[in-house]
């Protein structure tokens, strides 16, 4: 079967759609997850008690006068994560964000954590909430990226990720304040315990602002990322690499992750569709740019796996229930078929007749586009 030559527009649309779904899912689940997660250094704040907008307004007015007690701050934090209505009610109290700035910039580390946690939860609100919060709190969040207080650092960097994913304007404000250089520095130097939070923000930064990021900045980000140990338990980090792989200037920096990704795809038994989607995307982008075809051997002629395993793997990806994975796999096959190396083309053409799910995958993705149109 002839594989249609992939286009750059298709590639961009597929990866944007994949990340959009990841972003939407994460923002939707973050509220529930935060309710049941012990916030760093704040103890167990999980509660089944619903908080009303009246409660939020009452606490906001009290906060304007002076800092709340830790216990009351934790209640407010829970109220803000429970619903967007509570966030909107909180922000309607005049100058309330200045009160959070006051406590975030105080010398009391416990108050700083409480204020930062409230900001983190507000940042899960709508775009208007994200913009208002970024204008008021953005410079203070950036300053805290230099702190040695890791619990506070983690909350601040996660808050930035929420803000950036919630509003393009929030990204523009943070980018103008030089946020990216701090993110790159953290990827280089931060402890493994907070790397997932840093990767979360870096991924959103790259996804939202790729048009504003200079080529040399992307290279610095890619260079920092590949120096860390690649963990497939961290989907944000893998998707950061996937986004970077879509930038031609970053491709050569990602060569060393190809063997790890190939091994992961062969050995993956968790059906983590988010990571698998990103991994196939990385292969599709990086392998086609390496013109000699030597890097392609990790996939097509890997001594650790017989040729039959490769066919099984690709058929598994083509028949996956998640359309994102089917799309990415078709993109990978198309890139392989159009590779500059004749040896690669020959190797791929010999595999295609054994891809029993190829036609089905093409039809299913084509049908989806027809329904959208």
C-alpha positions, 0 to 999 in steps of 0.5 A, a space after each residue: 500500500 502506498 503511504 502518503 508523503 507526510 506534510 509539515 502541516 499534518 505533523 504540527 496539527 497532530 502534535 498540537 492535538 495530542 498535547 491539547 488533549 494532554 493539557 485538557 485532561 491534566 487541567 481537568 484532573 488536577 483539581 481532583 488530584 490536588 484534593 487528594 494529594 498531600 501538598 508539599 510541607 502543608 500536611 494532609 489537606 484532603 477534605 470532603 467538606 464542600 466550601 461555599 462562595 460565601 466562605 471564600 469571600 469571608 476568608 478573602 476579606 479576612 486575608 486582606 486585613 492580615 495573614 490567615 492562620 495556617 489552618 484557615 489558609 489550608 481551608 481556603 486552599 481547598 475551597 479554591 481547588 473545589 470549583 471555578 466559582 470559588 476562584 471567581 468569587 475570591 478574585 472579585 474581592 478588591 485587591 485580594 491578590 496583593 494580600 497573596 503577594 504580601 504573604 508570598 514575599 514574607 519571611 515566614 516560610 509556612 505563610 509563603 507555602 500557603 500563599 503559593 498553594 492558593 496561587 497554584 489552585 487559582 491558576 487552574 481557573 479560567 484564562 481571565 483568572 490566569 491573566 490577573 494572577 500572572 500580572 500580580 504574582 508573576 515577578 514573585 514566582 520568577 524570583 522564587 525559582 532561585 530559592 533553595 526552599 524546594 517545597 516552595 520552589 515546586 509549588 511556584 514552578 507548578 503554578 507557572 505551568 498552570 498559568 501558561 497552560 491556561 492563558 497565552 497572555 500569561 505566557 507572554 508576561 512570564 516570558 518577558 520576565 525571563 522565565 525560560 532561563 530559570 527553567 533551563 537552569 532548573 532542568 540542569 540542576 534541580 533535584 530529581 524529586 521536583 524534576 516532574 514539576 519543572 518538566 510540567 512547566 517546561 512542556 507547557 512553555 514549549 507548547 504555548 510559546 514555541 513561536 516566541 522562543 528563539 532558536 538558541 533558547 530551544 537548543 539550550 532547553 534541549 541540551 539541558 533536557 537530554 542530560 537528565 535521566 529519561 524517565 518514562 514515568 514522567 509524561 511531561 518530560 517525554 512530551 517536552 522531548 517530543 515538542 523539542 523534536 518538532 524543531 529542526 534545530 533540536 534534532 541532533 541533541 535528541 539522538 541519544 534518547 532514540 535507543 531508550 525510546 525504542 527499548 521502551 516501546 518494545 518492552 512497554 506493558 503499561 499501555 501508557 498511551 500518553 508516553 507512547 504517543 510522545 515516543 512515536 512522535 520523537 522517533 518520527 521526527 528525529 529518525 527522518 532528520 538523521 540522513 545517513 540512516 545509521 540511527 534508524 538501525 535502532 528501530 529497523 535492525 536492532 540486534 536485541 529484537 528479531 524482525 518479527 518483533 518489529 512487525 508485531 510492535 508496529 501492528 500493535 501501534 496501528 491497532 491501538 484504541 487511541 487514535 493519537 497513537 495510530 496517527 503518530 505511527 502512520 506519520 512515522 511510517 510515512 517518514 521512513 518511506 520517504 527517508 533519504 537513505 535507500 537502505 531505509 526505504 528498502 527495509 521499510 517497504 519489506 515490512 509494509 506488506 506484513 502490517 495487517 492493520 495499516 489499511 484499517 489505521 489509515 481508514 480510521 484516521 481519514 474517517 475522523 478528519 471527514 467527520 471534523 470537516 
